[in-house]
Amino acid sequence: MLRNRKIIIGTRGSRLSLAQTEHFRDELLLAYPGVKAEQLIIKIIKTSGDKFKTENLGMMGGKGLFVKELEECLLEKSIDVAVHSLKDVPTFSSNKLSLGCFLKRTDERDAFLSPVANSFANLKPGSTVGTSSVRRFSQLKRLRDDLKIVPIRGNIDTRINKMKEGIYDSIVLAASGLKRLGFHSEVKEYFEKDTIIPSAGQGIITVQCREEDFAVKEILKTVNDKETQILAEAERSLLEVLNGACDTPVGANAIINDEGELFLQAELLSLDGKKSFRAHKTGIVEKAKTIGIDVAEEILSKAGEDFIISETKLAHTIHKKSE
């Protein structure tokens, strides 16, 4: 099926995005031994998240900023597929597009880097911690409200250099990206998932295609990791419910335990990290989406309507100030 055609692969131009795209291309080449690398053409697309470098962009209103232009190219048929970090893909997308495959998940934990402390707990009060994620901002404030949690932009190399230059005492990044680019030796500590619940979809590469392109969808199935797809379905069904209710930070992580069952834990936080609502559930993998919905509804029940209304208003106020 792939032997007689070319596939144009859309991606962002960052070093991490290109590394992820090359990994996807390598997986296709393994699945189709007769196919040549020249048939799989990588096309770099600049996204809104790449164009605008304001410090608040990643912290507020960042959903979809790294996928919008890639999706537009798919709809315009200037590319055949688009490679994304799943955590960057909004749960609400065009019904003309679909996620055609999920590559095997890598380390989904968050990582702590610092030249002045060997662990997050050992940072001195008042130390600065750089992060691009509003989820991490709230979770880190919950753990240490004596620290200055501040936004940081740029690719992984840039963020590490800013830290080494003394602009930040430490930074927190996704472990998967650090490992893929060979920066694992810079990590001082990996946060336990019970302490810092990762972002839904963290550590997962997904490939998006047109819903109507049945030939490409069949090709993508050959490199799909079924277990990762199940985890993604649970986490994203939860996210869909919570994002539909409020704009506050969410962590969600699913695993398949030793008994072969799906375990999902999740957390909804206030922006300042002072309030946190958690829930978890175990069930059969065939009910992944239902488990996600059930956990989300339990969290919303615990949080209550007043929390949801007040935090959503606060998020909107902060977002307007950052525009």
Secondary structure, DSSP 8 states (H G I E B T S, - for coil): --TT--EEEEE--SHHHHHHHHHHHHHHHHH-TT--GGGEEEEE---HHHH---TTTTTSS-TTTTTHHHHHHHHHTS-SEEEEEGGGS-SS--TTEEEEEE-------EEEE-SS-SSGGGS-TT-EEEES-HHHHHHHHHH-TTSEEEE--S-HHHHHHHHHTTS-SEEEEEHHHHHHTT-GGG-SEE--TTTS---TTTT-EEEEEETT-HHHHHHHHTT--HHHHHHHHHHHHHHHHHHHH--S-EEEEEEE-TTS-EEEEEEEE-TTSS-EEEEEEEE-GGGHHHHHHHHHHHHHHHHHHHHHHHHHHHHHHHHHHH-
